[in-house]
């Protein structure tokens, strides 16, 4: 996910996206423990997307205050 895509979202949309990304990360972790993971590199991409969303969300919230 590109930072520009996240910046065009509203605060509520970013929060919803964060929830879904964290759920995906949880599912990947459960697949890892069961040994069925196909693409372990997906962990890195999910963590980076979560960090991007958190950063942009924090920026938007500080602009509003």
MOTA-V983402 format. One record per pair of residues at least 12 apart in sequence whose ideal C-beta (glycine too) atoms are under 6 Angstrom apart, sorted by the first residue. I is the first residue (numbers start at 1). J is the second residue. Records with the same first field share a line. If there is no record, write none. Layout:
BEGIN
I = J, J
END
This chain:
BEGIN
1 = 49
3 = 52
6 = 52, 53, 56
7 = 56
11 = 60
14 = 53, 57
17 = 53
18 = 53
21 = 46, 49, 50
24 = 46
25 = 46
END
